Amino acid sequence: MNLTLKIWRQEGPRAAGKLVTYQVKDISEDMSFLEMLDVLNEQLNDNGDEPIAFDSDCREGICGMCGLMISGSAHGPEKTTTCQLHMRSFSDGETITIEPWRAEAFPVVRDLVVDRGAFDRIIQAGGFISVNTGAAPEAHSVPVPKVKADRAFEAAECIGCGACVAACPNASGMLFMGAKITHLGELPQGQPERYSRVVDMVNQHDADGFGGCTNIGECSSACPKGIPLDVISTLNGDLRRSLARKA
Amino acid sequence: MTANTSELVEGLYNVGEPIADTKAPGGPIDKKWGQRKFDAALVNPANRRKLSVIVVGTGLAGGAASATLGEAGYHVKSFCYQDSPRRAHSIAAQGGINAAKNYKEDGDSIHRLFYDTVKGGDYRSRETNVYRLAEVSANIIDQCVAQGVPFAREYGGLLDNRSFGGVQVSRTFYARGQTGQQLLIGAYQALERQIAAGTVEAFTRHEMLELVIVDGRARGIIARNMVTGEIETHLADAVVLASGGYGNVFFLSTNAMGSNVTASWRAHRKGAYFANPCYTQIHPTCIPQSGAHQSKLTLMSESLRNDGRIWVPKDPADADKDPRQIPEEARDYYLERIYPSFGNLVPRDIASRAAKYQCDDGKGVGPAVEETDAEGNTRMVRRGVYLDFAEAISRLGKDAVAAKYGNLFDMYLRITGENPYEVPMRIYPAVHYTMGGLWVDYDLQSSIPGLFVAGEANFSDHGANRLGASALMQGLADGYFVLPNTIRDYLAKGPFDKVTTDNPEVTAAHKSVTDRVQQFLSIQGTRSVDSYHKELGAIMWEYCGMERTDAGLRKAIDLIRELRADFWKNVRVLGKNEQLNQSLEKAGRVADFLELGELMCIDALHRRESCGGHFRAESQTEDGEALRHDDEFAYVGAWEWGGENGAPVLHKEDLVYEAIEMKQRSYK
């Protein structure tokens, strides 16, 4: 298939950016979206134009590194990561607009590459269980009810790609944060730090410039891993209880 | 460093002095690790703050090591090329992690895990290291559960297990098809906790481009800040490389796009021996390639072989038929037929070669692709075999199958457009893991004092083949339990002389990196970096892939040398250094792969036996199974860099088996 691509080009963090139009030909529907960009980049390189910078690593939908706004949707029209989006989801002759994640907390580094360091800072604020190596009890000494284990697992599937933030009109990071709080909060091991964790993480989230949550739900529908919207309710519940405890 | 001590062998390499591991203590095998930990000198907590360690890589080995060394109180600098430590390629491991917990009471033990691992590696791993791996495996599960890793559980709240290729007990712990992700997130969170505590300094989007050696010891690295292009000098008392494997030398592999050999290769060029480079694991259950555009191959977890049955049509004429219309008697369940006791769960090397042979014989399924053989003849071959869940779905129900493997089925559907709940999956082997790596002793120290190597980047624990669910085990064993205990023995010998950035050895290392970057940018040729990488990959897969021959390897060496010469004349790297420049990043990595590829072929050529993932066509039994030659090749081949235009030097470490008897492997 032949496509027209309108791609965001931005030299560096402080440079002005603009959409530039490119044409690609003979794209196979078995290609992933990123392989289609590889083809474009080879074409650019052959013509002496600098290739387009974009992030990707595992290309099997799990590392969370890739992330593009494709014609206005985070990761494009399917519920998946950009690397697992295939060209069979598009039609011949289509015009596709490709932009970086849009959020103040994710500044553009170059072209389609953004800085998601804010997610790491949220985890640093409390997204862990404090256990030093070698200090762990025998694994079977703490049983975990299967229902809780399954709920924890569902939340733990978050890959930290940032689609939730990019899709949210407020650029809120609540789904990402709620996933971590639910994952650790469902497990007996996560209880001791449960209420300090939520306060510390929310404070960091706000300090990093993410917006507030107004329950629109775009985050969950854009999430390639299907993290459910109710992890945000869990987060809010933990936050309320934590504030009540302090009062 | 050892001088060349022999005449050039076959015009390709020299043979140097033999080497040996000198750190594993004597005594019975089950007492060695305890003794080593006791013998390793201690560093008191107040002194740890004054000692610094650089860790390159943030996967299971690097992330776990950084977190643990940080907890202990050392000052750690952690480096990764990705935007966050959480993206290290360990995250992509699907199936599981082994541990000798014997929760199923099915006869498992440390000794059995040890035995299976040594046998699975075709008796080409170091016995002492493997025993220790099995010994600490149970602690890993305890540690991860305490961190909140959501392993699969039974209704009673206890942990569930499953079995994996090459073993007959259920010792694999798993988190659906995302075990690597969940374990990595555990290590990542432990690491972020230490970053917040100030014991670990994180350098993301940084790539190590040179090792700094001062007075014969590893004292730091030169790294490029991939966002600003700044070439930075980082100094420390010791350096740990946990930078993963080098399977991307084949271009198409299951590795992440950024996985590369540069950190290891730069250290190799500075004197670290590279051991067993030709040992590449080909994984049997990958999604077949769909076309020339393909950038990577995707693995389907080996756990699928627990319930999926592998077959091909007996009659090649059935290849185009709907597989559901092919009756039982017209199907060949070839693994169950040839290996009745292990069936579909034979180890990876055996399953991979069996699939290749079926396709070579014209019994493959899926689209026919054009292939060129070593003599330049082309033919159309179907590269795929069926992995069929129809029986499992009728026995267990669709929901039970979905609960076990649902995300893998979804992934397959996403990539191929075919629904595996309805039609059998098509699979074919692909490059997955490299068992070779920098040579290390029992302490995980390389041949350069102060340079330690952990996880897939070292060579030590898997021998010539890796059993399923053992890579995660080794990464975490090294990172959480082994390295933090052994490196303290080295650090206790400190404090080492202070090194500053104006030291001549440091400035020379810095200058060599700057010059190399400028060289890439000034060649201004006509060919893209990727085009060289693809061509190298095609040579490696054809001649140094699943099956190797003497003539093929010699041809590959010539082809790689020509390609490398052309690369340095004609590569085109656009843009500048002082910005994010992905072509420049790739150029450095491909330049190193072009050197490594040659060494892999030399290693494969010199090892005239078949073992594990190294199958030399000249060395097979009458049944076509791999034939080892223990009398000649029961050693680790550790290669020393021979200089820019020199030949590499082979050092042999004899493999001594005291606790295990070497046997011909049989899974029949």
Interface residues (C-beta under 8 A of the other chain):
Chain A: E11 G12 S28 D30 M31 S32 L34 E35 D38 V39 E42 N45 D46 G48 D49 E50 P51 A53 D55 S56 D57 C58 R59 E60 G61 I62 C63 G64 M65 E78 T80 Q84 H86 R88 V109 R110 V113 D115 R116 G117 F119 D120 I123 Q124 A125 G127 F128 I129 S130 V131 N132 T133 G134 A135 A136 P137 E138 A139 H140 V142 P143 V144 P145 K146 A149 A152 F153 A156 E157 I159 G160 H183 L184 L187 Q189 G190
Chain B: A64 A67 T68 E71 Q82 D83 S84 P85 R86 R87 H89 I91 A92 K101 Y103 N139 I141 D142 Q143 V145 A146 Q147 G148 P150 F151 A152 R153 E154 Y155 G156 G157 L158 L159 A175 R176 Q178 G180 Q181 Q182 I185 Y188 Q189 A190 E192 R193 I195 A196 A202 T204 V227 T254 A256 M257 G258 S290 G291 H293 Q294 S295 K296 T298 L299 M411 R414 I415 G417 Y480 F481 P484 S528 D530 S531 R572 L574 G575 Q579 L580 N581 Q582 S583
